[in-house]
Amino acid sequence: MKQDIDYELIPGNNDHWNIRIKTGYYIETVFNFGELKVGEDGETLTFTSDVVSDVLGEDWKPHEDIDWHHTTGEILYDILEQQVAKTEDEQTD
């Protein structure tokens, strides 16, 4: 998942960003990340997500949908990867 291709950041409430998915099965789903935690082992990251809006219908239960978890995980990975690259660039300038 790549920003501005597969998803985009859009303003949310109170300095919080929402994410709108632009491609794939979850197209037009808007969500945001809740709490991020590093696991006790220091190697894993857990997170929550809250769906703001979707077009999948009332029967869709995102917290039971493993593909949803994979999709949001890929987006989170891309965002974190961008931030690491940005930080590294700023340190070399």
ZATOR-658685 format. One record per residue: residue number from 1; residue in three letters; x, y, z negated of N, C-alpha, C in turn. Coordinates in pm, 1 decimal. Atoms other than C-alpha are relative to their C-alpha. Last residue first. Layout:
N
+------+------+----------+----------+----------+----------+----------+----------+----------+----------+----------+
! resi ! resn !      n_X !      n_Y !      n_Z !     ca_X !     ca_Y !     ca_Z !      c_X !      c_Y !      c_Z !
+------+------+----------+----------+----------+----------+----------+----------+----------+----------+----------+
!  NUM !  ALA !        X !        Y !        Z !        X !        Y !        Z !        X !        Y !        Z !
...
+------+------+----------+----------+----------+----------+----------+----------+----------+----------+----------+
This chain:
93
+------+------+----------+----------+----------+----------+----------+----------+----------+----------+----------+
! resi ! resn !      n_X !      n_Y !      n_Z !     ca_X !     ca_Y !     ca_Z !      c_X !      c_Y !      c_Z !
+------+------+----------+----------+----------+----------+----------+----------+----------+----------+----------+
!   93 !  ASP !     -6.2 !   -136.3 !    -56.6 !   2095.5 !   1738.5 !   -586.6 !     77.1 !     94.9 !    -86.5 !
!   92 !  THR !   -113.4 !     -8.9 !    -91.1 !   2181.0 !   1381.7 !   -691.7 !     12.9 !    138.6 !     62.1 !
!   91 !  GLN !   -125.2 !     15.0 !     73.5 !   1960.2 !   1387.9 !  -1000.7 !    122.2 !     12.1 !     88.3 !
!   90 !  GLU !    -20.3 !   -120.6 !     79.0 !   1661.7 !   1527.6 !   -808.7 !    133.0 !     -7.0 !    -76.8 !
!   89 !  ASP !    -34.5 !   -109.8 !    -90.9 !   1690.2 !   1250.6 !   -549.7 !     31.3 !    128.3 !    -77.4 !
!   88 !  GLU !   -137.1 !     24.3 !    -46.6 !   1698.4 !    983.6 !   -822.7 !     46.1 !    111.0 !     93.0 !
!   87 !  THR !    -89.1 !    -27.3 !    112.1 !   1388.1 !   1133.0 !   -984.9 !    146.5 !    -18.6 !     40.7 !
!   86 !  LYS !     -1.1 !   -145.5 !     18.5 !   1204.0 !   1139.4 !   -651.6 !     96.5 !     39.3 !   -111.7 !
!   85 !  ALA !    -77.6 !    -57.4 !   -110.1 !   1301.4 !    778.5 !   -579.2 !     11.3 !    151.6 !    -14.7 !
!   84 !  VAL !   -139.7 !     37.0 !     23.0 !   1178.6 !    669.4 !   -922.9 !     88.2 !     62.3 !    107.8 !
!   83 !  GLN !    -48.8 !    -82.8 !    110.6 !    854.2 !    862.9 !   -873.6 !    146.2 !    -29.7 !    -31.8 !
!   82 !  GLN !    -18.6 !   -137.3 !    -49.0 !    794.7 !    706.4 !   -532.6 !     58.2 !     89.4 !   -108.8 !
!   81 !  GLU !   -117.5 !      3.4 !    -88.0 !    849.9 !    355.4 !   -673.6 !     30.3 !    139.8 !     54.5 !
!   80 !  LEU !   -118.5 !      4.2 !     86.2 !    603.1 !    430.4 !   -954.3 !    128.7 !      0.3 !     82.5 !
!   79 !  ILE !    -10.7 !   -128.7 !     69.3 !    334.8 !    537.0 !   -705.2 !    125.6 !      4.2 !    -86.9 !
!   78 !  ASP !    -41.5 !   -100.5 !    -97.5 !    398.4 !    234.7 !   -481.9 !     18.2 !    135.9 !    -66.6 !
!   77 !  TYR !   -139.7 !     25.4 !    -34.9 !    386.2 !     -5.9 !   -776.9 !     51.0 !    106.4 !     96.8 !
!   76 !  LEU !    -80.4 !    -46.0 !    113.0 !     60.5 !    150.7 !   -896.5 !    148.6 !    -18.3 !     28.2 !
!   75 !  ILE !      3.8 !   -146.5 !     -2.6 !    -90.5 !    104.6 !   -552.2 !     84.9 !     56.2 !   -113.3 !
!   74 !  GLU !    -82.6 !    -43.0 !   -112.0 !     21.1 !   -259.1 !   -537.2 !      4.7 !    153.1 !      8.5 !
!   73 !  GLY !   -140.1 !     21.6 !     36.7 !   -121.4 !   -319.8 !   -884.2 !     95.2 !     45.1 !    109.3 !
!   72 !  THR !    -36.6 !   -110.9 !     87.8 !   -452.6 !   -161.6 !   -782.9 !    145.0 !    -13.4 !    -46.2 !
!   71 !  THR !      0.4 !   -125.8 !    -76.0 !   -472.9 !   -401.3 !   -488.9 !     41.9 !    117.5 !    -87.6 !
!   70 !  HIS !   -118.7 !     -0.8 !    -86.2 !   -370.8 !   -706.2 !   -692.9 !     10.3 !    131.6 !     76.5 !
!   69 !  HIS !   -117.1 !    -16.9 !     85.9 !   -626.3 !   -625.9 !   -963.5 !    128.7 !      3.4 !     82.6 !
!   68 !  TRP !      0.3 !   -139.8 !     43.4 !   -895.6 !   -580.0 !   -699.3 !    122.7 !     28.2 !    -86.2 !
!   67 !  ASP !    -52.3 !    -76.9 !   -113.7 !   -800.6 !   -916.2 !   -546.7 !      2.7 !    149.8 !    -31.8 !
!   66 !  ILE !   -146.5 !     11.8 !     -0.8 !   -845.9 !  -1074.8 !   -890.8 !     61.4 !     77.1 !    117.0 !
!   65 !  ASP !    -42.8 !     17.3 !   -138.6 !  -1205.4 !   -945.1 !   -915.1 !    153.6 !      0.4 !      7.6 !
!   64 !  GLU !     -2.0 !    144.3 !    -23.1 !  -1341.7 !   -991.8 !  -1270.1 !     56.0 !    -34.9 !    138.6 !
!   63 !  HIS !    -87.5 !     57.9 !    101.8 !  -1260.2 !   -635.7 !  -1382.4 !      5.6 !   -152.4 !      9.1 !
!   62 !  PRO !   -142.6 !    -15.8 !    -28.1 !  -1398.9 !   -504.7 !  -1053.8 !     91.0 !    -68.1 !   -102.4 !
!   61 !  LYS !    -56.4 !    -16.8 !    134.4 !  -1745.6 !   -651.3 !  -1104.5 !    151.7 !      9.0 !     13.7 !
!   60 !  TRP !   -146.1 !      6.6 !      6.9 !  -1929.4 !   -610.7 !   -776.1 !     45.7 !     30.6 !   -141.2 !
!   59 !  ASP !    -43.7 !    134.8 !     39.2 !  -2301.1 !   -688.0 !   -810.5 !    151.1 !    -12.1 !    -13.1 !
!   58 !  GLU !      9.9 !     19.7 !    143.7 !  -2398.3 !   -318.2 !   -813.1 !     51.4 !   -135.9 !    -46.8 !
!   57 !  GLY !    127.6 !     41.7 !     56.4 !  -2278.9 !   -254.9 !   -462.5 !      6.9 !    -31.3 !   -148.6 !
!   56 !  LEU !      8.4 !    146.3 !      2.1 !  -1947.2 !   -245.3 !   -279.7 !   -127.7 !    -51.8 !    -65.0 !
!   55 !  VAL !    109.3 !     32.5 !    -91.9 !  -1960.0 !    121.1 !   -178.2 !    -24.8 !   -150.3 !      1.8 !
!   54 !  ASP !    -30.1 !    104.4 !    -99.2 !  -1750.3 !    247.7 !   -466.6 !   -121.5 !    -20.7 !     88.6 !
!   53 !  SER !    106.4 !     24.0 !    -97.8 !  -1726.8 !    528.2 !   -720.4 !     45.1 !   -107.3 !     97.8 !
!   52 !  VAL !     81.9 !   -120.4 !      2.6 !  -1529.4 !    620.5 !  -1033.3 !   -117.7 !    -14.9 !     95.2 !
!   51 !  VAL !     58.7 !    -32.0 !   -129.8 !  -1377.2 !    278.0 !  -1093.8 !    -94.1 !    118.9 !    -17.0 !
!   50 !  ASP !    141.6 !    -32.9 !     10.6 !  -1164.6 !    273.2 !  -1408.6 !    -50.1 !     40.9 !    137.5 !
!   49 !  SER !     49.5 !    -89.7 !   -103.7 !   -827.0 !    103.7 !  -1411.8 !   -149.4 !     19.3 !    -20.6 !
!   48 !  THR !    144.1 !      5.6 !    -20.4 !   -629.5 !    -54.6 !  -1690.8 !    -34.9 !     94.2 !    113.8 !
!   47 !  PHE !     71.6 !   -124.3 !    -23.6 !   -260.6 !   -127.8 !  -1700.0 !   -149.2 !    -26.5 !      6.5 !
!   46 !  THR !    143.7 !     22.4 !     -7.5 !     -4.6 !   -385.6 !  -1799.4 !    -68.1 !    135.2 !     14.2 !
!   45 !  LEU !     78.3 !   -121.4 !     15.2 !    365.3 !   -365.5 !  -1721.1 !   -146.4 !    -39.8 !      9.4 !
!   44 !  THR !    133.3 !     -2.3 !    -59.7 !    608.1 !   -651.1 !  -1760.7 !    -69.5 !    131.8 !    -30.9 !
!   43 !  GLU !     -4.1 !     37.8 !   -142.1 !    984.0 !   -668.9 !  -1813.3 !   -135.3 !     12.4 !     69.1 !
!   42 !  GLY !    -63.4 !   -108.1 !    -73.6 !   1035.0 !   -499.8 !  -2150.2 !      2.6 !    -22.8 !    149.7 !
!   41 !  ASP !   -122.1 !     51.9 !    -61.0 !    957.2 !   -831.6 !  -2320.4 !     76.5 !    107.1 !     77.3 !
!   40 !  GLU !   -101.5 !     15.7 !    104.3 !    709.7 !   -655.0 !  -2548.5 !    132.8 !    -50.6 !     56.2 !
!   39 !  GLY !     11.0 !    117.5 !     84.4 !    515.8 !   -549.6 !  -2240.9 !    113.4 !     -8.8 !   -100.4 !
!   38 !  VAL !   -111.4 !     90.3 !    -27.4 !    527.2 !   -194.4 !  -2110.0 !    -12.2 !   -115.9 !    -98.6 !
!   37 !  LYS !    -81.7 !     48.4 !    111.8 !    185.9 !    -34.0 !  -2133.4 !    111.8 !    -88.7 !     52.7 !
!   36 !  LEU !   -111.1 !     81.7 !    -49.0 !    -15.9 !    183.3 !  -1896.1 !     83.6 !    -41.3 !   -120.2 !
!   35 !  GLU !   -119.0 !     19.2 !     80.7 !   -353.3 !    315.1 !  -2015.5 !    101.0 !    -91.8 !     69.3 !
!   34 !  GLY !     12.9 !    -33.4 !    140.9 !   -608.4 !    431.0 !  -1764.7 !    134.4 !    -18.0 !    -67.5 !
!   33 !  PHE !    -68.5 !     87.3 !     94.3 !   -551.6 !    439.7 !  -1393.1 !    -23.2 !     51.4 !   -140.2 !
!   32 !  ASN !   -116.9 !    -57.9 !     63.2 !   -805.1 !    606.4 !  -1172.4 !     60.7 !   -101.4 !    -95.1 !
!   31 !  PHE !    -27.7 !     46.9 !    135.2 !  -1061.2 !    490.8 !   -923.0 !    113.3 !     81.0 !    -60.1 !
!   30 !  VAL !    -75.4 !   -101.8 !     72.4 !  -1229.1 !    582.4 !   -596.5 !     16.6 !    -49.5 !   -143.2 !
!   29 !  THR !      8.4 !     16.4 !    144.9 !  -1343.8 !    307.6 !   -359.8 !     91.3 !    104.1 !    -63.9 !
!   28 !  GLU !     86.0 !   -100.3 !     62.7 !  -1382.0 !    441.8 !     -7.1 !    -26.0 !    -24.0 !   -148.2 !
!   27 !  ILE !      3.5 !   -133.0 !    -60.5 !  -1220.7 !    130.3 !    145.1 !   -107.9 !     86.1 !    -66.4 !
!   26 !  TYR !     45.1 !    -94.9 !    102.8 !  -1203.1 !   -162.5 !    -98.1 !     -6.6 !    143.5 !     51.0 !
!   25 !  TYR !    128.9 !     41.2 !     56.6 !  -1183.9 !   -427.8 !    175.2 !    -57.5 !    104.5 !    -95.5 !
!   24 !  GLY !     24.0 !    131.3 !     57.0 !   -902.7 !   -257.8 !    362.6 !   -138.1 !    -20.0 !    -60.2 !
!   23 !  THR !     -4.6 !    114.2 !    -90.6 !   -804.4 !    103.6 !    416.9 !    -40.7 !   -126.8 !    -74.0 !
!   22 !  LYS !     33.9 !    -39.0 !   -136.8 !   -854.5 !    452.3 !    268.5 !     -4.7 !   -116.5 !     98.1 !
!   21 !  ILE !    -55.2 !    100.2 !    -91.3 !   -858.4 !    381.8 !   -105.6 !    -52.8 !     27.5 !    139.9 !
!   20 !  ARG !     99.8 !     46.2 !    -97.5 !   -927.0 !    697.4 !   -302.1 !     67.4 !    -95.8 !     95.8 !
!   19 !  ILE !    -59.6 !     60.6 !   -118.1 !   -714.9 !    751.9 !   -613.4 !   -113.4 !    -50.2 !     88.2 !
!   18 !  ASN !     68.8 !    120.0 !    -46.7 !   -817.9 !    983.7 !   -893.2 !     70.3 !    -48.9 !    125.3 !
!   17 !  TRP !     11.9 !     27.3 !   -143.0 !   -583.3 !   1227.4 !  -1063.2 !    -79.7 !   -127.2 !     22.4 !
!   16 !  HIS !    -11.3 !    142.7 !    -28.3 !   -634.2 !   1359.4 !  -1416.6 !    -18.9 !    -20.3 !    150.5 !
!   15 !  ASP !   -138.7 !     29.3 !    -37.3 !   -567.9 !   1722.9 !  -1504.4 !     24.1 !   -147.9 !     26.6 !
!   14 !  ASN !    -95.0 !    -31.5 !    107.1 !   -906.2 !   1741.7 !  -1678.6 !    143.9 !    -41.4 !     31.0 !
!   13 !  ASN !     36.7 !    -88.5 !    111.0 !  -1129.4 !   1566.5 !  -1424.2 !    118.2 !     22.7 !    -92.8 !
!   12 !  GLY !    103.7 !     54.0 !     86.7 !  -1019.0 !   1423.9 !  -1093.3 !    -34.9 !    102.4 !   -105.7 !
!   11 !  PRO !     19.1 !    -55.6 !    133.7 !   -822.9 !   1569.6 !   -806.0 !   -115.4 !    -67.2 !    -73.5 !
!   10 !  ILE !     97.1 !   -108.6 !     -6.0 !   -752.0 !   1333.1 !   -516.9 !    -22.4 !     52.6 !   -142.1 !
!    9 !  LEU !     28.6 !    -56.0 !    131.4 !   -453.3 !   1106.0 !   -460.8 !    -96.9 !    115.9 !     18.3 !
!    8 !  GLU !    -38.3 !   -139.0 !     22.2 !   -465.7 !    917.4 !   -133.7 !    -35.7 !     39.9 !   -141.9 !
!    7 !  TYR !     70.7 !    -66.5 !    109.3 !   -471.7 !    553.2 !    -33.4 !     46.6 !    144.4 !     -7.3 !
!    6 !  ASP !     96.2 !     93.2 !     58.2 !   -373.7 !    324.4 !    251.9 !    -81.4 !     60.5 !   -113.9 !
!    5 !  ILE !     37.8 !     94.7 !   -105.4 !   -193.8 !    578.5 !    470.5 !   -111.8 !    -89.3 !    -53.1 !
!    4 !  ASP !     41.8 !    -75.7 !   -117.8 !   -150.8 !    890.4 !    256.5 !    -25.8 !    -87.7 !    121.5 !
!    3 !  GLN !     73.4 !   -124.0 !     19.7 !     25.3 !    682.1 !     -9.8 !    -18.9 !     72.4 !    131.9 !
!    2 !  LYS !    -79.0 !   -122.1 !    -12.0 !    138.6 !    337.0 !    101.0 !    -89.7 !    123.3 !    -13.4 !
!    1 !  MET !     84.4 !   -117.8 !      0.0 !      0.0 !      0.0 !      0.0 !     89.4 !    124.8 !      0.0 !
+------+------+----------+----------+----------+----------+----------+----------+----------+----------+----------+
